[in-house]
């Protein structure tokens, strides 16, 4: 293996894996290293989807996270790089058979579990220096709180499950490192800046056009899946986390209804109404999710998910004193009025409200009819036009 990596600290933990800040041993350059434990065929299928999508995007767009390499962990002390364009056949076989290939007998599993309790193993090619505790910032007492979680969340498999010794224990994705955290952390940690917000909207529009042109539907767009690199010219945002994405042959922008999906997935505050309603949906569901993000970024709208103390950027509907995701509200009532700008629900310090032309674009992105939403290849020009017209009206 040409490059060896050192794990420095844990920087994120999600439903499917753990992300570490790491270093390239030879150069000292920073990288992000994501560990995906191969504990069941359902998770493995998502990992292979993510790997395939990231290989397709490669390093070809500045607003999409770049994959440097992928390592396959075949034992407690054994990692090997995957060749470009190749997938580990044992993991493909696990997906096809619906069971993890290479699992040992129960007696061997118990023996290994007992041995692991006595001896702390480590991965030889990834030196682990992690010993950190993640803390979450406390939010403003005035931030609205959602009363209960909805059922349409990712299932949470057991993390770091070494109890079942597998032939392929984990995939390690080595990616570019983003020093600004995710979009929630970055924007809410500093005063609002209108020019910066507009730049972020244009960058996300460009990234979406690129992904849809490659035939990639993300299906889980939200601020937590947008990472930020701080540069001298300002923040560069990068769309990340392709675990729920779907790929099609050819561009999605020319025929937006060509590929349909039926599985309900994503994060509830950003899901389109057709996804909430359990209907067939297309790549246009990404445009709705992006519209929720755009609205939240422009007006600095936040909420709290039940059981958390960290603010999340996201627009929502109000039903009495409770919060409701926009997609859910529109799914139940297609004529539900969206009040743009929201103003009264914005988190301080307050940015200026979006202009009338941007409000029209947001309403177009958030319309119930997916075919009336702008396509990804039209979005960046629509954003530029709306911003320019609103600047002239000011």
C-alpha positions as a Markdown table, in Angstrom:
| # | Residue | x | y | z |
|---|---|---|---|---|
| 1 | Unk | 0.0 | 0.0 | 0.0 |
| 2 | Unk | 1.4 | 3.3 | -1.1 |
| 3 | Unk | 0.1 | 5.4 | 1.8 |
| 4 | Unk | -0.3 | 4.6 | 5.4 |
| 5 | Unk | -2.8 | 6.6 | 7.6 |
| 6 | Unk | -2.9 | 7.5 | 11.2 |
| 7 | Unk | -6.2 | 8.0 | 13.0 |
| 8 | Unk | -6.1 | 11.2 | 15.1 |
| 9 | Unk | -9.6 | 11.6 | 16.6 |
| 10 | Unk | -13.2 | 10.8 | 16.0 |
| 11 | Unk | -15.1 | 13.7 | 14.4 |
| 12 | Unk | -18.4 | 12.2 | 13.6 |
| 13 | Unk | -20.7 | 9.2 | 14.2 |
| 14 | Unk | -23.7 | 8.3 | 12.2 |
| 15 | Unk | -26.2 | 5.4 | 11.8 |
| 16 | Unk | -23.8 | 3.4 | 9.6 |
| 17 | Unk | -20.2 | 4.4 | 10.5 |
| 18 | Unk | -17.7 | 6.5 | 12.3 |
| 19 | Unk | -15.6 | 9.2 | 10.7 |
| 20 | Unk | -12.1 | 10.0 | 12.0 |
| 21 | Unk | -9.7 | 12.8 | 11.3 |
| 22 | Unk | -6.5 | 11.2 | 10.1 |
| 23 | Unk | -3.1 | 11.9 | 8.6 |
| 24 | Unk | -1.1 | 10.5 | 5.7 |
| 25 | Unk | 2.0 | 9.2 | 7.3 |
| 26 | Unk | 4.3 | 10.1 | 4.5 |
| 27 | Unk | 3.2 | 13.7 | 3.9 |
| 28 | Unk | 1.3 | 14.7 | 7.1 |
| 29 | Unk | -1.7 | 15.8 | 5.0 |
| 30 | Unk | -5.1 | 15.7 | 6.7 |
| 31 | Unk | -7.7 | 13.2 | 5.5 |
| 32 | Unk | -11.1 | 12.0 | 6.7 |
| 33 | Unk | -11.4 | 8.3 | 7.2 |
| 34 | Unk | -14.8 | 6.7 | 7.4 |
| 35 | Unk | -15.1 | 3.2 | 8.9 |
| 36 | Unk | -18.1 | 1.1 | 7.7 |
| 37 | Unk | -18.5 | -2.2 | 9.6 |
| 38 | Unk | -19.7 | -5.0 | 7.3 |
| 39 | Unk | -22.1 | -6.6 | 9.9 |
| 40 | Unk | -25.1 | -7.5 | 7.7 |
| 41 | Unk | -26.0 | -7.6 | 4.0 |
| 42 | Unk | -28.4 | -4.6 | 4.2 |
| 43 | Unk | -25.6 | -2.3 | 5.4 |
| 44 | Unk | -23.1 | -3.8 | 3.0 |
| 45 | Unk | -25.4 | -3.0 | 0.1 |
| 46 | Unk | -25.5 | 0.7 | 1.2 |
| 47 | Unk | -21.7 | 0.8 | 1.6 |
| 48 | Unk | -21.2 | -0.5 | -1.9 |
| 49 | Unk | -23.6 | 2.1 | -3.3 |
| 50 | Unk | -21.7 | 4.8 | -1.5 |
| 51 | Unk | -18.4 | 3.5 | -2.8 |
| 52 | Unk | -19.6 | 3.2 | -6.3 |
| 53 | Unk | -21.1 | 6.8 | -6.3 |
| 54 | Unk | -18.0 | 8.3 | -4.8 |
| 55 | Unk | -15.9 | 6.6 | -7.5 |
| 56 | Unk | -18.2 | 8.0 | -10.1 |
| 57 | Unk | -17.8 | 11.5 | -8.8 |
| 58 | Unk | -14.1 | 11.0 | -8.2 |
| 59 | Unk | -12.4 | 14.4 | -7.8 |
| 60 | Unk | -14.3 | 16.1 | -10.7 |
| 61 | Unk | -16.4 | 18.7 | -8.9 |
| 62 | Unk | -15.2 | 21.2 | -6.2 |
| 63 | Unk | -18.6 | 20.9 | -4.3 |
| 64 | Unk | -18.7 | 17.1 | -4.0 |
| 65 | Unk | -16.6 | 15.3 | -1.5 |
| 66 | Unk | -13.5 | 13.6 | -3.0 |
| 67 | Unk | -12.6 | 10.0 | -2.4 |
| 68 | Unk | -8.9 | 9.3 | -2.2 |
| 69 | Unk | -8.9 | 5.5 | -1.7 |
| 70 | Unk | -10.8 | 2.6 | -0.2 |
| 71 | Unk | -9.3 | 0.0 | 2.1 |
| 72 | Unk | -10.8 | -3.5 | 2.8 |
| 73 | Unk | -10.3 | -4.8 | 6.3 |
| 74 | Unk | -10.1 | -8.6 | 6.1 |
| 75 | Unk | -8.9 | -9.3 | 9.6 |
| 76 | Unk | -8.1 | -7.5 | 12.9 |
| 77 | Unk | -4.6 | -6.6 | 11.6 |
| 78 | Unk | -5.0 | -6.7 | 7.9 |
| 79 | Unk | -6.0 | -4.0 | 5.5 |
| 80 | Unk | -5.6 | -4.0 | 1.7 |
| 81 | Unk | -6.4 | -1.3 | -0.9 |
| 82 | Unk | -9.1 | -1.9 | -3.4 |
| 83 | Unk | -8.2 | -1.3 | -7.0 |
| 84 | Unk | -10.1 | 1.4 | -8.9 |
| 85 | Unk | -13.2 | 0.1 | -10.5 |
| 86 | Unk | -13.2 | -3.2 | -8.5 |
| 87 | Unk | -15.6 | -4.3 | -5.8 |
| 88 | Unk | -14.8 | -6.9 | -3.1 |
| 89 | Unk | -16.5 | -10.0 | -4.5 |
| 90 | Unk | -17.2 | -11.4 | -1.0 |
| 91 | Unk | -19.3 | -8.3 | -0.1 |
| 92 | Unk | -21.1 | -8.5 | -3.4 |
| 93 | Unk | -21.9 | -12.2 | -2.7 |
| 94 | Unk | -23.2 | -11.2 | 0.8 |
| 95 | Unk | -25.6 | -8.8 | -0.8 |
| 96 | Unk | -26.8 | -11.3 | -3.4 |
| 97 | Unk | -27.2 | -14.2 | -0.9 |
| 98 | Unk | -28.8 | -12.1 | 1.9 |
| 99 | Unk | -26.3 | -13.3 | 4.5 |
| 100 | Unk | -22.7 | -12.3 | 5.4 |
| 101 | Unk | -20.3 | -14.6 | 3.5 |
| 102 | Unk | -17.3 | -15.8 | 5.5 |
| 103 | Unk | -18.9 | -15.9 | 9.0 |
| 104 | Unk | -17.5 | -18.6 | 11.2 |
| 105 | Unk | -19.4 | -21.1 | 13.3 |
| 106 | Unk | -21.0 | -20.0 | 16.6 |
| 107 | Unk | -18.3 | -21.8 | 18.6 |
| 108 | Unk | -15.6 | -19.8 | 16.8 |
| 109 | Unk | -17.6 | -16.6 | 17.3 |
| 110 | Unk | -17.9 | -17.2 | 21.1 |
| 111 | Unk | -14.2 | -18.0 | 21.3 |
| 112 | Unk | -13.3 | -14.9 | 19.4 |
| 113 | Unk | -15.6 | -12.8 | 21.6 |
| 114 | Unk | -13.9 | -14.2 | 24.7 |
| 115 | Unk | -10.5 | -13.5 | 23.3 |
| 116 | Unk | -11.4 | -10.0 | 22.4 |
| 117 | Unk | -12.4 | -9.3 | 26.0 |
| 118 | Unk | -9.0 | -10.3 | 27.1 |
| 119 | Unk | -6.9 | -8.7 | 24.4 |
| 120 | Unk | -7.4 | -5.3 | 22.8 |
| 121 | Unk | -6.7 | -5.7 | 19.1 |
| 122 | Unk | -5.6 | -2.9 | 16.8 |
| 123 | Unk | -5.4 | -2.5 | 13.0 |
| 124 | Unk | -1.8 | -2.5 | 12.0 |
| 125 | Unk | -2.0 | -0.1 | 9.1 |
| 126 | Unk | -4.2 | 2.5 | 10.8 |
| 127 | Unk | -2.6 | 3.6 | 14.0 |
| 128 | Unk | -5.5 | 4.7 | 16.3 |
| 129 | Unk | -4.8 | 7.8 | 18.5 |
| 130 | Unk | -8.4 | 8.5 | 19.2 |
| 131 | Unk | -9.5 | 9.2 | 22.8 |
| 132 | Unk | -12.1 | 11.9 | 22.5 |
| 133 | Unk | -15.6 | 12.6 | 23.7 |
| 134 | Unk | -17.9 | 14.4 | 21.4 |
| 135 | Unk | -19.9 | 17.2 | 22.9 |
| 136 | Unk | -22.9 | 19.1 | 21.5 |
| 137 | Unk | -23.5 | 22.7 | 21.9 |
| 138 | Unk | -26.5 | 23.8 | 23.8 |
| 139 | Unk | -29.1 | 25.8 | 21.8 |
| 140 | Unk | -31.0 | 28.9 | 22.5 |
| 141 | Unk | -33.9 | 28.3 | 24.9 |
| 142 | Unk | -36.2 | 29.9 | 22.4 |
| 143 | Unk | -35.4 | 27.5 | 19.6 |
| 144 | Unk | -38.6 | 25.5 | 18.7 |
| 145 | Unk | -38.5 | 21.8 | 19.6 |
| 146 | Unk | -40.1 | 19.0 | 17.7 |
| 147 | Unk | -42.3 | 16.9 | 20.1 |
| 148 | Unk | -41.5 | 13.4 | 18.9 |
| 149 | Unk | -39.4 | 11.6 | 16.3 |
| 150 | Unk | -41.0 | 10.3 | 13.2 |
| 151 | Unk | -40.6 | 6.7 | 12.1 |
| 152 | Unk | -38.9 | 7.3 | 8.8 |
| 153 | Unk | -35.3 | 7.3 | 10.0 |
| 154 | Unk | -32.4 | 5.1 | 9.1 |
| 155 | Unk | -32.2 | 2.0 | 11.1 |
| 156 | Unk | -29.2 | 1.9 | 13.4 |
| 157 | Unk | -27.1 | -1.2 | 13.1 |
| 158 | Unk | -24.7 | -2.1 | 15.9 |
| 159 | Unk | -21.5 | -0.1 | 15.5 |
| 160 | Unk | -18.1 | -1.7 | 15.6 |
| 161 | Unk | -19.6 | -5.1 | 15.8 |
| 162 | Unk | -16.6 | -7.4 | 16.2 |
| 163 | Unk | -18.6 | -10.2 | 17.8 |
| 164 | Unk | -19.2 | -11.8 | 14.5 |
| 165 | Unk | -15.9 | -12.5 | 12.8 |
| 166 | Unk | -16.3 | -11.9 | 9.1 |
| 167 | Unk | -14.1 | -12.4 | 6.1 |
| 168 | Unk | -14.6 | -8.7 | 5.3 |
| 169 | Unk | -14.8 | -6.8 | 8.6 |
| 170 | Unk | -15.1 | -3.3 | 7.3 |
| 171 | Unk | -14.6 | -0.8 | 4.5 |
| 172 | Unk | -12.5 | 2.2 | 5.2 |
| 173 | Unk | -13.1 | 5.2 | 2.9 |
| 174 | Unk | -10.3 | 7.8 | 2.8 |
| 175 | Unk | -11.6 | 11.2 | 1.7 |
| 176 | Unk | -10.6 | 14.8 | 1.7 |
| 177 | Unk | -10.8 | 16.5 | 5.0 |
| 178 | Unk | -13.1 | 19.5 | 5.6 |
| 179 | Unk | -12.0 | 21.7 | 8.4 |
| 180 | Unk | -15.3 | 23.7 | 8.8 |
| 181 | Unk | -17.5 | 20.9 | 10.0 |
| 182 | Unk | -20.9 | 20.4 | 8.5 |
| 183 | Unk | -23.2 | 23.2 | 7.3 |
| 184 | Unk | -25.1 | 23.3 | 10.6 |
| 185 | Unk | -22.0 | 23.8 | 12.6 |
| 186 | Unk | -20.4 | 26.2 | 10.2 |
| 187 | Unk | -23.3 | 28.7 | 9.7 |
| 188 | Unk | -24.6 | 28.7 | 13.2 |
| 189 | Unk | -21.2 | 29.3 | 14.8 |
| 190 | Unk | -20.9 | 32.8 | 13.3 |
| 191 | Unk | -23.0 | 35.9 | 12.4 |
| 192 | Unk | -25.0 | 35.7 | 9.3 |
| 193 | Unk | -23.5 | 36.9 | 6.1 |
| 194 | Unk | -25.8 | 37.5 | 3.1 |
| 195 | Unk | -23.0 | 37.2 | 0.5 |
| 196 | Unk | -21.7 | 34.0 | 2.0 |
| 197 | Unk | -25.2 | 32.5 | 2.1 |
| 198 | Unk | -25.7 | 33.3 | -1.6 |
| 199 | Unk | -22.4 | 31.7 | -2.4 |
| 200 | Unk | -23.5 | 28.5 | -0.6 |
| 201 | Unk | -26.7 | 28.4 | -2.5 |
| 202 | Unk | -24.9 | 28.6 | -5.9 |
| 203 | Unk | -22.4 | 26.0 | -4.9 |
| 204 | Unk | -25.1 | 23.5 | -3.8 |
| 205 | Unk | -26.9 | 24.2 | -7.1 |
| 206 | Unk | -23.8 | 23.4 | -9.1 |
| 207 | Unk | -23.2 | 20.2 | -7.1 |
| 208 | Unk | -26.7 | 19.0 | -7.7 |
| 209 | Unk | -26.5 | 19.6 | -11.4 |
| 210 | Unk | -23.3 | 17.6 | -11.5 |
| 211 | Unk | -24.7 | 14.7 | -9.5 |
| 212 | Unk | -28.0 | 14.5 | -11.5 |
| 213 | Unk | -26.0 | 14.7 | -14.8 |
| 214 | Unk | -24.1 | 11.6 | -13.6 |
| 215 | Unk | -27.4 | 9.8 | -12.9 |
| 216 | Unk | -26.9 | 10.1 | -9.1 |
| 217 | Unk | -30.0 | 10.8 | -6.9 |
| 218 | Unk | -28.7 | 11.6 | -3.4 |
| 219 | Unk | -32.0 | 10.9 | -1.4 |
| 220 | Unk | -30.6 | 12.3 | 1.9 |
| 221 | Unk | -29.8 | 15.9 | 1.3 |
| 222 | Unk | -29.6 | 17.9 | 4.6 |
| 223 | Unk | -27.2 | 20.3 | 6.2 |
| 224 | Unk | -25.5 | 17.5 | 8.2 |
| 225 | Unk | -24.5 | 15.9 | 4.9 |
| 226 | Unk | -22.9 | 19.1 | 3.5 |
| 227 | Unk | -19.3 | 19.6 | 4.7 |
| 228 | Unk | -17.4 | 22.9 | 4.6 |
| 229 | Unk | -13.8 | 23.7 | 3.7 |
| 230 | Unk | -12.6 | 27.1 | 4.8 |
| 231 | Unk | -10.5 | 28.9 | 2.3 |
| 232 | Unk | -9.0 | 32.4 | 1.9 |
| 233 | Unk | -11.8 | 33.2 | -0.7 |
| 234 | Unk | -14.6 | 31.9 | 1.6 |
| 235 | Unk | -16.2 | 28.6 | 2.4 |
| 236 | Unk | -16.3 | 25.8 | -0.1 |
| 237 | Unk | -19.2 | 23.4 | 0.5 |
| 238 | Unk | -19.1 | 19.8 | -0.4 |
| 239 | Unk | -22.1 | 17.3 | -0.7 |
| 240 | Unk | -21.2 | 14.1 | 1.2 |
| 241 | Unk | -22.7 | 10.9 | 2.5 |
| 242 | Unk | -23.9 | 8.9 | -0.5 |
| 243 | Unk | -25.1 | 5.8 | 1.5 |
| 244 | Unk | -28.7 | 6.2 | 0.4 |
| 245 | Unk | -28.1 | 7.4 | -3.1 |
| 246 | Unk | -29.2 | 5.6 | -6.3 |
| 247 | Unk | -27.4 | 5.5 | -9.6 |
| 248 | Unk | -28.8 | 5.3 | -13.1 |
| 249 | Unk | -27.2 | 5.1 | -16.5 |
| 250 | Unk | -27.0 | 8.5 | -18.1 |
| 251 | Unk | -28.1 | 11.9 | -17.0 |
| 252 | Unk | -31.3 | 12.5 | -15.0 |
| 253 | Unk | -31.7 | 16.0 | -16.1 |
| 254 | Unk | -33.0 | 15.3 | -19.6 |
| 255 | Unk | -35.8 | 13.0 | -18.5 |
| 256 | Unk | -36.6 | 13.5 | -14.8 |
| 257 | Unk | -39.4 | 10.9 | -14.7 |
| 258 | Unk | -37.3 | 8.1 | -16.2 |
| 259 | Unk | -36.1 | 6.5 | -13.0 |
| 260 | Unk | -38.6 | 6.0 | -10.1 |
| 261 | Unk | -38.0 | 4.9 | -6.5 |
| 262 | Unk | -40.4 | 3.5 | -4.0 |
| 263 | Unk | -38.4 | 3.0 | -0.7 |
| 264 | Unk | -39.1 | 5.7 | 1.9 |
| 265 | Unk | -35.7 | 7.0 | 3.1 |
| 266 | Unk | -34.0 | 10.1 | 4.2 |
| 267 | Unk | -34.4 | 12.5 | 7.1 |
| 268 | Unk | -38.0 | 13.6 | 7.8 |
| 269 | Unk | -37.5 | 17.4 | 7.9 |
| 270 | Unk | -36.1 | 17.4 | 4.4 |
| 271 | Unk | -38.1 | 14.7 | 2.6 |
| 272 | Unk | -40.4 | 15.6 | -0.3 |
| 273 | Unk | -44.2 | 15.2 | 0.1 |
| 274 | Unk | -44.2 | 12.3 | -2.4 |
| 275 | Unk | -41.7 | 10.4 | -0.3 |
| 276 | Unk | -43.7 | 11.1 | 2.9 |
| 277 | Unk | -46.8 | 9.9 | 1.2 |
| 278 | Unk | -45.2 | 6.6 | 0.2 |
| 279 | Unk | -45.6 | 7.3 | -3.5 |
| 280 | Unk | -43.2 | 6.6 | -6.4 |
| 281 | Unk | -40.7 | 9.5 | -6.7 |
| 282 | Unk | -37.9 | 10.6 | -8.9 |
| 283 | Unk | -34.7 | 12.7 | -8.6 |
| 284 | Unk | -36.9 | 15.8 | -8.2 |
| 285 | Unk | -37.2 | 14.8 | -4.5 |
| 286 | Unk | -33.6 | 16.1 | -4.2 |
| 287 | Unk | -34.8 | 19.5 | -5.4 |
| 288 | Unk | -37.4 | 19.7 | -2.6 |
| 289 | Unk | -34.8 | 18.8 | 0.0 |
| 290 | Unk | -32.5 | 21.4 | -1.4 |
| 291 | Unk | -35.4 | 24.0 | -1.2 |
| 292 | Unk | -35.8 | 23.3 | 2.5 |
| 293 | Unk | -32.1 | 23.8 | 3.0 |
| 294 | Unk | -32.0 | 27.0 | 0.9 |
| 295 | Unk | -34.9 | 28.5 | 2.9 |
| 296 | Unk | -33.3 | 27.6 | 6.2 |
| 297 | Unk | -29.9 | 29.0 | 5.1 |
| 298 | Unk | -31.3 | 32.3 | 3.8 |
| 299 | Unk | -33.5 | 33.0 | 6.9 |
| 300 | Unk | -31.4 | 31.1 | 9.5 |
| 301 | Unk | -34.3 | 28.9 | 10.5 |
| 302 | Unk | -33.5 | 26.2 | 13.1 |
| 303 | Unk | -35.3 | 23.5 | 15.1 |
| 304 | Unk | -34.4 | 20.9 | 17.8 |
| 305 | Unk | -34.9 | 17.2 | 17.2 |
| 306 | Unk | -36.3 | 15.4 | 20.2 |
| 307 | Unk | -33.6 | 14.2 | 22.5 |
| 308 | Unk | -30.9 | 16.5 | 21.2 |
| 309 | Unk | -29.5 | 19.9 | 22.3 |
| 310 | Unk | -27.9 | 20.8 | 18.9 |
| 311 | Unk | -29.7 | 23.2 | 16.6 |
| 312 | Unk | -30.5 | 22.0 | 13.1 |
| 313 | Unk | -31.0 | 24.3 | 10.0 |
| 314 | Unk | -34.3 | 23.4 | 8.5 |
| 315 | Unk | -37.6 | 25.0 | 7.5 |
| 316 | Unk | -40.8 | 23.6 | 8.8 |
| 317 | Unk | -44.6 | 24.1 | 9.1 |
| 318 | Unk | -46.4 | 25.0 | 12.4 |
| 319 | Unk | -49.4 | 23.0 | 13.4 |
| 320 | Unk | -50.7 | 24.6 | 16.5 |
| 321 | Unk | -47.7 | 24.7 | 18.9 |
| 322 | Unk | -46.0 | 21.7 | 17.2 |
| 323 | Unk | -43.5 | 21.6 | 14.4 |
| 324 | Unk | -44.2 | 19.5 | 11.3 |
| 325 | Unk | -41.8 | 18.8 | 8.4 |
| 326 | Unk | -42.8 | 20.6 | 5.2 |
| 327 | Unk | -43.0 | 17.4 | 3.2 |
| 328 | Unk | -45.4 | 15.9 | 5.8 |
| 329 | Unk | -47.6 | 19.0 | 5.9 |
| 330 | Unk | -47.9 | 19.1 | 2.1 |
| 331 | Unk | -48.5 | 15.4 | 1.8 |
| 332 | Unk | -51.5 | 15.7 | 4.2 |
| 333 | Unk | -52.7 | 18.9 | 2.6 |
| 334 | Unk | -51.4 | 19.9 | -0.9 |
| 335 | Unk | -52.9 | 23.3 | -0.5 |
| 336 | Unk | -51.0 | 24.0 | 2.8 |
| 337 | Unk | -49.7 | 27.6 | 2.6 |
| 338 | Unk | -45.9 | 28.1 | 2.9 |
| 339 | Unk | -45.1 | 31.5 | 4.5 |
| 340 | Unk | -41.9 | 32.7 | 2.8 |
| 341 | Unk | -40.2 | 34.6 | 4.3 |
| 342 | Unk | -40.9 | 33.1 | 7.8 |
| 343 | Unk | -39.3 | 35.9 | 9.8 |
| 344 | Unk | -40.8 | 35.3 | 13.2 |
| 345 | Unk | -39.3 | 31.8 | 13.5 |
| 346 | Unk | -35.7 | 32.8 | 12.6 |
| 347 | Unk | -32.9 | 32.3 | 15.0 |
| 348 | Unk | -30.9 | 35.4 | 16.1 |
| 349 | Unk | -28.8 | 37.1 | 14.9 |
| 350 | Unk | -31.2 | 37.7 | 12.1 |
| 351 | Unk | -30.1 | 37.9 | 8.4 |
| 352 | Unk | -32.1 | 39.9 | 5.9 |
| 353 | Unk | -35.1 | 38.1 | 4.5 |
| 354 | Unk | -34.9 | 36.7 | 1.0 |
| 355 | Unk | -36.1 | 39.0 | -1.8 |
| 356 | Unk | -39.4 | 38.5 | -3.7 |
| 357 | Unk | -37.7 | 36.7 | -6.7 |
| 358 | Unk | -35.9 | 34.3 | -4.4 |
| 359 | Unk | -39.1 | 33.6 | -2.5 |
| 360 | Unk | -40.8 | 32.7 | -5.9 |
| 361 | Unk | -37.9 | 30.3 | -6.6 |
| 362 | Unk | -38.2 | 28.7 | -3.1 |
| 363 | Unk | -41.9 | 28.2 | -3.7 |
| 364 | Unk | -41.2 | 26.5 | -7.0 |
| 365 | Unk | -38.6 | 24.2 | -5.4 |
| 366 | Unk | -41.1 | 23.3 | -2.6 |
| 367 | Unk | -44.2 | 22.8 | -4.8 |
| 368 | Unk | -46.1 | 19.5 | -4.3 |
| 369 | Unk | -45.9 | 18.6 | -7.9 |
| 370 | Unk | -42.4 | 17.3 | -8.5 |
| 371 | Unk | -42.6 | 18.0 | -12.3 |
| 372 | Unk | -43.2 | 21.7 | -11.6 |
| 373 | Unk | -40.0 | 22.0 | -9.6 |
| 374 | Unk | -36.9 | 23.3 | -11.5 |
| 375 | Unk | -34.6 | 20.6 | -12.8 |
| 376 | Unk | -31.1 | 20.5 | -11.3 |
| 377 | Unk | -29.5 | 21.7 | -14.6 |
| 378 | Unk | -31.7 | 24.8 | -14.4 |
| 379 | Unk | -31.2 | 25.6 | -10.7 |
| 380 | Unk | -28.0 | 27.5 | -10.7 |
| 381 | Unk | -29.1 | 29.9 | -13.4 |
| 382 | Unk | -32.4 | 30.4 | -11.6 |
| 383 | Unk | -30.6 | 31.2 | -8.4 |
| 384 | Unk | -28.3 | 33.7 | -10.1 |
| 385 | Unk | -31.2 | 35.4 | -11.8 |
| 386 | Unk | -33.3 | 35.7 | -8.6 |
| 387 | Unk | -30.4 | 37.2 | -6.7 |
| 388 | Unk | -29.6 | 39.6 | -9.4 |
| 389 | Unk | -33.2 | 40.8 | -9.8 |
| 390 | Unk | -33.6 | 41.2 | -6.0 |
| 391 | Unk | -30.4 | 43.2 | -5.8 |
| 392 | Unk | -31.8 | 45.6 | -8.4 |
| 393 | Unk | -35.1 | 45.9 | -6.5 |
| 394 | Unk | -33.3 | 46.7 | -3.2 |
